Amino acid sequence: MSLVTDRTQYLNLDQIDAACRQVAARLLVSTDQLVESLRRELTSVSAGGLRSSALGQGLFGAHAPRPGLLLVAGPGGVGKTFLAELLARAIYGEHFADHLVGVNCRAYSAGRFPPLPRAKLASGPLTIVALDAVEALAQVPPVAALWADVIRFGRAPLPVLDAGSGGPSGASQAELSFARCLIVATANVGRDQVAHIGFRTAGGQAVVEPDTSGRIIRDALGDLFEGDLAELLGPERWIILPPLEKDGLRRLVDLQLASVADLLPQSSPPVEITEAAATRLVHLALDARSPNKTAALVELMQSLVEPAINAALLRASAPLPLRAQIDLHDGEPRVTVEVA
């Protein structure tokens, strides 16, 4: 269920508080600092949007209000990129994609300059911009300078994609406003210093503890940026998410089950799983060769559950409510789907 309507122009304090509660409840790893920073930045963006509308300024003033900024760093698979989508889902419900802009900074270092959708930046009380892999900006100083202007002044000349753009690809360059945006910048650094932070275990304990991994990541961030970005993205300003542990992966099992439940017909009960089956899925993901155990668990559950649901839908030949259950059979997870 969304927190806003089509007529909402800004987020009030109750909506901000509700969004923060929803996000906190669904994060894979959570810190009080992250939730409080999210609440502060949402409040700032909403107040700036309301003030600019009341004064008739916005794009017509000397500067647009600055966007909100959330800097999140940590090892792979802890939910950094997922945070932006989660926030959009909490605020906009099923229409979240209309208010979420994804920017993978690795595209810039690969020589591409993806255009931004003007319509999304200007719609709704808030647009969430997922500025992913921001460490790649260090390799392209001209692009880094543009994003520094976005953060400092709320506007910058960037390639834009909209219905009125010229050119064969529909893209042109224009000065875009980010006054109604929250930029969630993520960085995945420190991998050269420590491999698979938090996932290798010795006697059941992480080889690299959260405090140590946080220091490693913050030190790497301090050596990363120069110029304007060194000031704006200083190492002390980043929120460091701790390594993902078994408890976080167990929460991901429930989140993924809620996601695959969307495949079931309406009125179907929630997907059920025994604790033994959930524990086995987590161990299988931790034993996977991929360093990103989060992705390994999601892929494992999708390959396990989705074929069983699709087969049951074909057998039913009608949108009848289905009951899906996951348990252990001969020590391995098994899915059964039957008419509810």
Contacts in CASP RR format, 6 or more apart in sequence:
PFRMAT RR
TARGET T0000
AUTHOR 0000-0000-0000
METHOD contacts of the structure
MODEL  1
MSLVTDRTQYLNLDQIDAACRQVAARLLVSTDQLVESLRRELTSVSAGGL
RSSALGQGLFGAHAPRPGLLLVAGPGGVGKTFLAELLARAIYGEHFADHL
VGVNCRAYSAGRFPPLPRAKLASGPLTIVALDAVEALAQVPPVAALWADV
IRFGRAPLPVLDAGSGGPSGASQAELSFARCLIVATANVGRDQVAHIGFR
TAGGQAVVEPDTSGRIIRDALGDLFEGDLAELLGPERWIILPPLEKDGLR
RLVDLQLASVADLLPQSSPPVEITEAAATRLVHLALDARSPNKTAALVEL
MQSLVEPAINAALLRASAPLPLRAQIDLHDGEPRVTVEVA
1 93 0 8 1.000
2 91 0 8 1.000
2 92 0 8 1.000
2 93 0 8 1.000
2 94 0 8 1.000
2 95 0 8 1.000
3 11 0 8 1.000
3 15 0 8 1.000
3 18 0 8 1.000
3 19 0 8 1.000
3 90 0 8 1.000
3 91 0 8 1.000
3 92 0 8 1.000
4 11 0 8 1.000
4 15 0 8 1.000
4 91 0 8 1.000
4 92 0 8 1.000
4 124 0 8 1.000
4 125 0 8 1.000
8 15 0 8 1.000
8 124 0 8 1.000
8 125 0 8 1.000
9 49 0 8 1.000
9 50 0 8 1.000
9 53 0 8 1.000
9 124 0 8 1.000
9 125 0 8 1.000
10 46 0 8 1.000
10 47 0 8 1.000
10 49 0 8 1.000
10 50 0 8 1.000
10 53 0 8 1.000
10 125 0 8 1.000
11 19 0 8 1.000
11 42 0 8 1.000
11 45 0 8 1.000
11 46 0 8 1.000
11 91 0 8 1.000
11 125 0 8 1.000
11 126 0 8 1.000
12 46 0 8 1.000
13 43 0 8 1.000
15 91 0 8 1.000
16 39 0 8 1.000
16 42 0 8 1.000
16 43 0 8 1.000
16 46 0 8 1.000
17 39 0 8 1.000
18 90 0 8 1.000
19 42 0 8 1.000
19 87 0 8 1.000
19 90 0 8 1.000
19 91 0 8 1.000
20 35 0 8 1.000
20 38 0 8 1.000
20 39 0 8 1.000
20 42 0 8 1.000
22 90 0 8 1.000
23 35 0 8 1.000
23 38 0 8 1.000
23 83 0 8 1.000
23 86 0 8 1.000
23 87 0 8 1.000
23 90 0 8 1.000
24 30 0 8 1.000
24 35 0 8 1.000
26 86 0 8 1.000
26 255 0 8 1.000
27 34 0 8 1.000
27 79 0 8 1.000
27 83 0 8 1.000
27 86 0 8 1.000
28 77 0 8 1.000
28 78 0 8 1.000
28 79 0 8 1.000
28 82 0 8 1.000
28 244 0 8 1.000
28 248 0 8 1.000
28 249 0 8 1.000
28 251 0 8 1.000
28 252 0 8 1.000
28 255 0 8 1.000
28 294 0 8 1.000
29 78 0 8 1.000
29 79 0 8 1.000
29 241 0 8 1.000
29 242 0 8 1.000
29 243 0 8 1.000
29 244 0 8 1.000
29 248 0 8 1.000
31 239 0 8 1.000
31 241 0 8 1.000
31 242 0 8 1.000
33 239 0 8 1.000
34 70 0 8 1.000
34 72 0 8 1.000
34 239 0 8 1.000
34 241 0 8 1.000
37 70 0 8 1.000
37 239 0 8 1.000
38 70 0 8 1.000
38 87 0 8 1.000
41 68 0 8 1.000
41 69 0 8 1.000
41 70 0 8 1.000
41 182 0 8 1.000
42 68 0 8 1.000
42 126 0 8 1.000
42 182 0 8 1.000
44 68 0 8 1.000
45 65 0 8 1.000
45 67 0 8 1.000
45 68 0 8 1.000
45 126 0 8 1.000
45 179 0 8 1.000
45 180 0 8 1.000
45 181 0 8 1.000
45 182 0 8 1.000
46 125 0 8 1.000
46 126 0 8 1.000
48 65 0 8 1.000
48 179 0 8 1.000
49 58 0 8 1.000
49 65 0 8 1.000
49 125 0 8 1.000
49 179 0 8 1.000
49 180 0 8 1.000
51 57 0 8 1.000
51 65 0 8 1.000
52 58 0 8 1.000
52 64 0 8 1.000
52 65 0 8 1.000
52 179 0 8 1.000
58 64 0 8 1.000
58 65 0 8 1.000
58 177 0 8 1.000
58 179 0 8 1.000
59 155 0 8 1.000
59 177 0 8 1.000
59 179 0 8 1.000
63 153 0 8 1.000
63 154 0 8 1.000
63 155 0 8 1.000
64 153 0 8 1.000
64 154 0 8 1.000
64 155 0 8 1.000
64 177 0 8 1.000
64 178 0 8 1.000
64 179 0 8 1.000
65 154 0 8 1.000
65 179 0 8 1.000
66 151 0 8 1.000
66 152 0 8 1.000
66 153 0 8 1.000
66 154 0 8 1.000
66 178 0 8 1.000
66 179 0 8 1.000
67 129 0 8 1.000
67 150 0 8 1.000
67 151 0 8 1.000
67 154 0 8 1.000
67 178 0 8 1.000
67 179 0 8 1.000
67 180 0 8 1.000
67 181 0 8 1.000
67 182 0 8 1.000
67 183 0 8 1.000
68 181 0 8 1.000
68 182 0 8 1.000
68 183 0 8 1.000
69 151 0 8 1.000
69 182 0 8 1.000
69 183 0 8 1.000
69 185 0 8 1.000
70 83 0 8 1.000
70 182 0 8 1.000
70 183 0 8 1.000
70 184 0 8 1.000
70 185 0 8 1.000
70 239 0 8 1.000
71 185 0 8 1.000
71 187 0 8 1.000
71 233 0 8 1.000
71 237 0 8 1.000
71 238 0 8 1.000
71 239 0 8 1.000
72 80 0 8 1.000
72 83 0 8 1.000
72 184 0 8 1.000
72 185 0 8 1.000
72 186 0 8 1.000
72 187 0 8 1.000
72 238 0 8 1.000
72 239 0 8 1.000
72 241 0 8 1.000
73 80 0 8 1.000
73 186 0 8 1.000
73 187 0 8 1.000
73 188 0 8 1.000
73 189 0 8 1.000
73 217 0 8 1.000
73 218 0 8 1.000
73 221 0 8 1.000
73 238 0 8 1.000
73 239 0 8 1.000
73 240 0 8 1.000
73 241 0 8 1.000
74 80 0 8 1.000
74 187 0 8 1.000
74 188 0 8 1.000
74 189 0 8 1.000
74 197 0 8 1.000
74 213 0 8 1.000
74 214 0 8 1.000
74 217 0 8 1.000
74 240 0 8 1.000
74 241 0 8 1.000
75 188 0 8 1.000
75 190 0 8 1.000
75 191 0 8 1.000
75 196 0 8 1.000
75 197 0 8 1.000
75 198 0 8 1.000
75 213 0 8 1.000
75 217 0 8 1.000
75 241 0 8 1.000
75 243 0 8 1.000
75 244 0 8 1.000
76 188 0 8 1.000
76 197 0 8 1.000
76 291 0 8 1.000
76 292 0 8 1.000
76 294 0 8 1.000
77 244 0 8 1.000
77 292 0 8 1.000
77 293 0 8 1.000
77 294 0 8 1.000
77 295 0 8 1.000
78 241 0 8 1.000
78 242 0 8 1.000
78 243 0 8 1.000
78 244 0 8 1.000
78 294 0 8 1.000
79 241 0 8 1.000
79 244 0 8 1.000
79 294 0 8 1.000
80 132 0 8 1.000
80 186 0 8 1.000
80 187 0 8 1.000
80 188 0 8 1.000
80 241 0 8 1.000
81 130 0 8 1.000
81 132 0 8 1.000
81 186 0 8 1.000
83 184 0 8 1.000
83 186 0 8 1.000
84 100 0 8 1.000
84 102 0 8 1.000
84 128 0 8 1.000
84 129 0 8 1.000
84 130 0 8 1.000
84 184 0 8 1.000
84 186 0 8 1.000
85 96 0 8 1.000
85 100 0 8 1.000
85 130 0 8 1.000
87 128 0 8 1.000
87 182 0 8 1.000
87 184 0 8 1.000
88 96 0 8 1.000
88 97 0 8 1.000
88 99 0 8 1.000
88 100 0 8 1.000
88 128 0 8 1.000
89 96 0 8 1.000
91 99 0 8 1.000
91 126 0 8 1.000
91 128 0 8 1.000
92 98 0 8 1.000
92 99 0 8 1.000
98 120 0 8 1.000
98 123 0 8 1.000
99 120 0 8 1.000
99 123 0 8 1.000
99 124 0 8 1.000
99 126 0 8 1.000
99 127 0 8 1.000
99 128 0 8 1.000
100 120 0 8 1.000
100 127 0 8 1.000
100 128 0 8 1.000
100 130 0 8 1.000
101 116 0 8 1.000
101 117 0 8 1.000
101 120 0 8 1.000
101 121 0 8 1.000
101 127 0 8 1.000
101 128 0 8 1.000
101 129 0 8 1.000
101 130 0 8 1.000
101 181 0 8 1.000
102 129 0 8 1.000
102 130 0 8 1.000
102 131 0 8 1.000
102 132 0 8 1.000
103 114 0 8 1.000
103 116 0 8 1.000
103 129 0 8 1.000
103 130 0 8 1.000
103 131 0 8 1.000
103 132 0 8 1.000
104 114 0 8 1.000
104 132 0 8 1.000
104 133 0 8 1.000
105 131 0 8 1.000
105 132 0 8 1.000
105 133 0 8 1.000
105 134 0 8 1.000
105 135 0 8 1.000
105 136 0 8 1.000
105 137 0 8 1.000
105 143 0 8 1.000
106 133 0 8 1.000
106 136 0 8 1.000
107 113 0 8 1.000
107 114 0 8 1.000
108 136 0 8 1.000
108 137 0 8 1.000
108 139 0 8 1.000
108 140 0 8 1.000
108 143 0 8 1.000
109 136 0 8 1.000
109 139 0 8 1.000
109 140 0 8 1.000
111 140 0 8 1.000
113 143 0 8 1.000
113 159 0 8 1.000
114 159 0 8 1.000
115 158 0 8 1.000
115 159 0 8 1.000
115 160 0 8 1.000
115 161 0 8 1.000
115 165 0 8 1.000
115 169 0 8 1.000
115 170 0 8 1.000
115 171 0 8 1.000
116 158 0 8 1.000
116 159 0 8 1.000
116 160 0 8 1.000
116 161 0 8 1.000
116 176 0 8 1.000
117 160 0 8 1.000
117 161 0 8 1.000
117 162 0 8 1.000
118 160 0 8 1.000
118 161 0 8 1.000
118 162 0 8 1.000
118 174 0 8 1.000
118 176 0 8 1.000
119 162 0 8 1.000
119 163 0 8 1.000
120 127 0 8 1.000
121 127 0 8 1.000
121 129 0 8 1.000
121 176 0 8 1.000
121 177 0 8 1.000
121 178 0 8 1.000
121 180 0 8 1.000
121 181 0 8 1.000
122 177 0 8 1.000
122 180 0 8 1.000
124 180 0 8 1.000
125 180 0 8 1.000
126 180 0 8 1.000
126 181 0 8 1.000
126 182 0 8 1.000
127 180 0 8 1.000
127 181 0 8 1.000
127 182 0 8 1.000
128 181 0 8 1.000
128 182 0 8 1.000
128 184 0 8 1.000
129 178 0 8 1.000
129 181 0 8 1.000
129 182 0 8 1.000
129 183 0 8 1.000
129 184 0 8 1.000
130 184 0 8 1.000
130 186 0 8 1.000
131 147 0 8 1.000
131 183 0 8 1.000
131 184 0 8 1.000
131 185 0 8 1.000
131 186 0 8 1.000
132 186 0 8 1.000
133 186 0 8 1.000
133 187 0 8 1.000
133 188 0 8 1.000
134 185 0 8 1.000
134 186 0 8 1.000
134 187 0 8 1.000
134 233 0 8 1.000
135 187 0 8 1.000
135 188 0 8 1.000
135 189 0 8 1.000
135 224 0 8 1.000
137 143 0 8 1.000
137 144 0 8 1.000
137 147 0 8 1.000
137 225 0 8 1.000
137 229 0 8 1.000
138 144 0 8 1.000
138 224 0 8 1.000
138 225 0 8 1.000
138 226 0 8 1.000
138 229 0 8 1.000
141 226 0 8 1.000
144 225 0 8 1.000
144 228 0 8 1.000
144 229 0 8 1.000
145 228 0 8 1.000
146 156 0 8 1.000
146 157 0 8 1.000
146 158 0 8 1.000
147 156 0 8 1.000
147 229 0 8 1.000
148 228 0 8 1.000
148 229 0 8 1.000
148 232 0 8 1.000
149 155 0 8 1.000
149 156 0 8 1.000
150 156 0 8 1.000
150 158 0 8 1.000
150 178 0 8 1.000
150 183 0 8 1.000
151 183 0 8 1.000
151 232 0 8 1.000
152 228 0 8 1.000
152 232 0 8 1.000
154 177 0 8 1.000
154 178 0 8 1.000
154 179 0 8 1.000
155 175 0 8 1.000
155 176 0 8 1.000
155 177 0 8 1.000
155 178 0 8 1.000
155 179 0 8 1.000
156 175 0 8 1.000
156 176 0 8 1.000
156 178 0 8 1.000
157 173 0 8 1.000
157 174 0 8 1.000
157 175 0 8 1.000
157 176 0 8 1.000
158 173 0 8 1.000
158 174 0 8 1.000
158 175 0 8 1.000
158 176 0 8 1.000
159 171 0 8 1.000
159 172 0 8 1.000
159 173 0 8 1.000
160 171 0 8 1.000
160 172 0 8 1.000
160 173 0 8 1.000
160 174 0 8 1.000
160 176 0 8 1.000
161 170 0 8 1.000
161 171 0 8 1.000
164 170 0 8 1.000
165 171 0 8 1.000
165 172 0 8 1.000
166 172 0 8 1.000
185 233 0 8 1.000
187 221 0 8 1.000
187 224 0 8 1.000
187 238 0 8 1.000
189 217 0 8 1.000
189 220 0 8 1.000
189 221 0 8 1.000
189 224 0 8 1.000
190 197 0 8 1.000
190 216 0 8 1.000
190 217 0 8 1.000
190 220 0 8 1.000
191 197 0 8 1.000
192 220 0 8 1.000
193 216 0 8 1.000
193 220 0 8 1.000
194 208 0 8 1.000
194 213 0 8 1.000
194 216 0 8 1.000
195 291 0 8 1.000
196 291 0 8 1.000
197 208 0 8 1.000
197 213 0 8 1.000
197 216 0 8 1.000
197 243 0 8 1.000
198 206 0 8 1.000
198 207 0 8 1.000
198 208 0 8 1.000
198 213 0 8 1.000
198 243 0 8 1.000
198 244 0 8 1.000
198 245 0 8 1.000
199 206 0 8 1.000
199 243 0 8 1.000
199 244 0 8 1.000
199 286 0 8 1.000
199 291 0 8 1.000
199 293 0 8 1.000
200 206 0 8 1.000
200 207 0 8 1.000
200 208 0 8 1.000
201 207 0 8 1.000
206 243 0 8 1.000
206 245 0 8 1.000
208 216 0 8 1.000
208 243 0 8 1.000
210 242 0 8 1.000
210 243 0 8 1.000
213 240 0 8 1.000
213 242 0 8 1.000
213 243 0 8 1.000
214 240 0 8 1.000
214 242 0 8 1.000
217 238 0 8 1.000
217 240 0 8 1.000
218 235 0 8 1.000
218 236 0 8 1.000
218 238 0 8 1.000
218 240 0 8 1.000
219 235 0 8 1.000
221 233 0 8 1.000
221 234 0 8 1.000
221 235 0 8 1.000
221 238 0 8 1.000
222 230 0 8 1.000
222 234 0 8 1.000
222 235 0 8 1.000
224 233 0 8 1.000
225 233 0 8 1.000
225 234 0 8 1.000
244 293 0 8 1.000
244 294 0 8 1.000
246 282 0 8 1.000
246 286 0 8 1.000
249 282 0 8 1.000
249 285 0 8 1.000
249 286 0 8 1.000
249 293 0 8 1.000
249 294 0 8 1.000
249 297 0 8 1.000
250 278 0 8 1.000
250 279 0 8 1.000
250 282 0 8 1.000
252 294 0 8 1.000
252 297 0 8 1.000
252 298 0 8 1.000
253 273 0 8 1.000
253 278 0 8 1.000
253 281 0 8 1.000
253 282 0 8 1.000
253 297 0 8 1.000
253 301 0 8 1.000
256 297 0 8 1.000
256 298 0 8 1.000
256 301 0 8 1.000
256 302 0 8 1.000
257 270 0 8 1.000
257 271 0 8 1.000
257 273 0 8 1.000
257 301 0 8 1.000
257 305 0 8 1.000
257 326 0 8 1.000
258 270 0 8 1.000
258 271 0 8 1.000
260 271 0 8 1.000
260 301 0 8 1.000
260 302 0 8 1.000
260 305 0 8 1.000
260 306 0 8 1.000
260 309 0 8 1.000
261 268 0 8 1.000
261 270 0 8 1.000
261 271 0 8 1.000
261 324 0 8 1.000
263 306 0 8 1.000
263 309 0 8 1.000
263 310 0 8 1.000
263 313 0 8 1.000
264 271 0 8 1.000
264 309 0 8 1.000
264 321 0 8 1.000
264 322 0 8 1.000
264 324 0 8 1.000
265 313 0 8 1.000
265 319 0 8 1.000
265 320 0 8 1.000
265 321 0 8 1.000
265 322 0 8 1.000
266 319 0 8 1.000
266 321 0 8 1.000
267 321 0 8 1.000
267 340 0 8 1.000
268 321 0 8 1.000
268 322 0 8 1.000
268 323 0 8 1.000
268 324 0 8 1.000
268 340 0 8 1.000
269 321 0 8 1.000
269 323 0 8 1.000
269 340 0 8 1.000
271 305 0 8 1.000
271 324 0 8 1.000
271 325 0 8 1.000
271 326 0 8 1.000
272 323 0 8 1.000
272 324 0 8 1.000
272 325 0 8 1.000
272 326 0 8 1.000
273 325 0 8 1.000
273 326 0 8 1.000
273 327 0 8 1.000
274 326 0 8 1.000
274 327 0 8 1.000
274 328 0 8 1.000
276 327 0 8 1.000
276 328 0 8 1.000
277 326 0 8 1.000
277 327 0 8 1.000
277 328 0 8 1.000
277 333 0 8 1.000
277 334 0 8 1.000
278 326 0 8 1.000
280 328 0 8 1.000
280 331 0 8 1.000
280 332 0 8 1.000
280 333 0 8 1.000
281 297 0 8 1.000
281 300 0 8 1.000
281 301 0 8 1.000
281 304 0 8 1.000
281 333 0 8 1.000
282 297 0 8 1.000
284 300 0 8 1.000
284 333 0 8 1.000
285 293 0 8 1.000
285 294 0 8 1.000
285 296 0 8 1.000
285 297 0 8 1.000
285 300 0 8 1.000
286 293 0 8 1.000
288 296 0 8 1.000
288 300 0 8 1.000
290 296 0 8 1.000
304 326 0 8 1.000
304 333 0 8 1.000
304 335 0 8 1.000
305 324 0 8 1.000
305 326 0 8 1.000
305 335 0 8 1.000
308 324 0 8 1.000
308 335 0 8 1.000
308 336 0 8 1.000
308 337 0 8 1.000
309 322 0 8 1.000
309 324 0 8 1.000
309 335 0 8 1.000
309 337 0 8 1.000
311 337 0 8 1.000
312 322 0 8 1.000
312 324 0 8 1.000
312 337 0 8 1.000
312 338 0 8 1.000
313 322 0 8 1.000
316 322 0 8 1.000
316 339 0 8 1.000
320 339 0 8 1.000
320 340 0 8 1.000
321 339 0 8 1.000
321 340 0 8 1.000
322 337 0 8 1.000
322 338 0 8 1.000
322 339 0 8 1.000
322 340 0 8 1.000
323 337 0 8 1.000
323 338 0 8 1.000
323 339 0 8 1.000
323 340 0 8 1.000
324 335 0 8 1.000
324 336 0 8 1.000
324 337 0 8 1.000
325 335 0 8 1.000
325 336 0 8 1.000
325 337 0 8 1.000
326 333 0 8 1.000
326 334 0 8 1.000
326 335 0 8 1.000
327 333 0 8 1.000
327 334 0 8 1.000
327 336 0 8 1.000
328 334 0 8 1.000
END
